[in-house]
Amino acid sequence: ELHDVTHEVDGFYAEADIVVLASLNEVTPMVLAEAMARGKPVVTTGIAGIPEMVDDGVEGFICGEEDSSTCVEQWAGRMSELANNASLRTRMGKAGVQRYTKQFCLQHMVDQYRRLAVKLARPVVLVDMSGVLVDWDRGFLETWAG
């Protein structure tokens, strides 16, 4: 069944037992983070940044991306395994929620960017003409504002 593109995705996730992403052209697909946030195990390829998002056998399964009968059997086997095992779906779904919370929630991402910016930004130390260290934010204005 095909549906139009929409931002109203919650109903589709609510109806799903698992989320399958067989794309060969992704970097870090948001559909995987969205699925994990909603407790859905995923079956996906291992291209680009996907292995950094999903641990094979933990939040779902990573399958091969080759066009071969072996890969088709792997995909079918993993989807059947999840379809026939509610406790496995539950365990992987819970692991996905934990992964989402630790790696993809907004506050975590903001904290990560902040840490990276602080790590990469060189400290700025100003020395005035007489060799005095000047704190740009406070000391500079106190010293030179008059």
C-alpha positions in Angstrom: 0.0 0.0 0.0 1.5 3.4 -1.0 0.7 6.6 0.8 1.3 10.3 -0.1 4.2 12.1 1.6 3.1 13.5 4.9 4.4 15.0 8.1 1.6 13.2 10.0 3.6 9.9 10.6 2.5 8.9 14.0 -0.5 6.8 12.8 1.7 4.8 10.5 4.2 4.1 13.2 1.4 3.1 15.6 0.2 0.5 13.1 3.7 -0.9 12.4 5.3 -3.8 14.2 8.7 -3.2 12.7 10.2 -0.6 10.3 12.0 -1.8 7.2 14.4 0.6 5.3 16.0 -1.0 2.3 17.4 2.2 0.9 20.9 2.3 -0.7 21.1 6.1 -0.7 21.0 7.4 2.9 23.4 9.0 5.2 21.7 9.1 8.6 18.0 8.4 7.9 15.6 10.1 10.3 13.1 7.3 9.8 15.4 5.0 11.9 15.6 7.5 14.7 11.8 8.1 14.5 11.2 4.3 14.6 13.4 3.9 17.6 11.8 6.8 19.4 8.5 5.0 19.0 9.8 1.6 20.2 9.9 -0.1 16.8 12.7 -2.5 15.9 14.3 -1.8 12.5 15.6 -3.9 9.6 17.9 -1.9 7.4 21.0 -1.8 5.2 24.5 -1.1 6.7 25.3 1.8 4.4 26.9 5.2 5.3 26.0 6.3 8.9 23.4 3.6 9.6 25.8 1.4 11.6 26.4 4.4 13.9 22.6 4.5 14.5 21.7 0.8 14.9 23.7 -2.0 16.5 22.9 -5.2 14.6 20.9 -7.5 16.8 20.2 -4.8 19.4 17.8 -2.2 18.1 17.1 -4.2 15.0 19.0 -6.0 12.2 21.4 -4.7 9.6 21.2 -6.7 6.4 23.3 -6.8 3.3 22.7 -4.5 0.4 23.8 -6.7 -2.5 21.3 -7.7 -5.2 21.7 -11.5 -4.5 19.6 -14.4 -3.4 21.7 -14.6 -0.2 20.7 -11.0 0.8 17.1 -11.6 -0.1 17.1 -14.6 2.1 18.7 -12.7 4.9 16.1 -9.9 4.7 13.2 -12.3 4.6 14.7 -14.3 7.5 15.1 -11.2 9.7 11.7 -9.9 8.9 10.1 -13.3 9.6 12.1 -13.6 12.8 10.7 -10.3 14.1 7.2 -11.0 12.8 7.1 -14.3 14.7 8.7 -13.2 17.9 6.8 -10.6 20.0 9.3 -10.7 22.8 12.2 -10.0 20.4 10.2 -7.1 19.0 9.6 -5.8 22.5 13.3 -6.2 23.5 14.6 -4.5 20.4 11.9 -1.8 20.6 13.0 -0.9 24.2 16.6 -0.9 23.2 15.7 1.5 20.4 14.0 3.9 22.8 17.1 3.8 25.0 19.4 4.5 22.0 17.1 7.3 20.8 17.2 8.9 24.2 20.9 8.7 24.5 21.8 9.6 20.9 19.1 11.4 19.1 16.9 13.5 21.4 17.3 17.2 21.0 19.0 18.0 24.4 21.6 15.3 23.8 22.3 16.6 20.3 22.6 20.2 21.6 25.0 19.0 24.4 27.1 17.1 21.8 27.4 20.2 19.6 28.3 22.4 22.6 31.0 20.0 23.7 32.4 19.9 20.1 32.4 23.6 19.8 34.2 24.1 23.1 36.7 21.4 22.1 37.4 22.9 18.7 37.3 26.6 19.6 40.7 28.0 20.6 40.7 30.1 23.7 41.2 33.8 23.0 43.7 35.5 25.2 44.3 39.2 24.7 47.4 41.0 25.8 47.3 44.8 25.9 50.3 47.0 24.9 51.7 46.9 28.4 51.6 43.1 28.6 48.5 42.8 30.8 46.2 39.8 30.1 42.7 41.0 29.2 39.5 39.1 29.6 37.5 40.1 26.5 34.1 39.6 28.0 34.7 41.5 31.2 38.2 42.9 31.6 38.4 44.5 28.2 35.4 46.7 28.8 36.4 47.5 32.4 39.9 48.4 31.2 39.1 50.3 28.1 35.6 51.6 28.4 36.8 54.6 30.3 
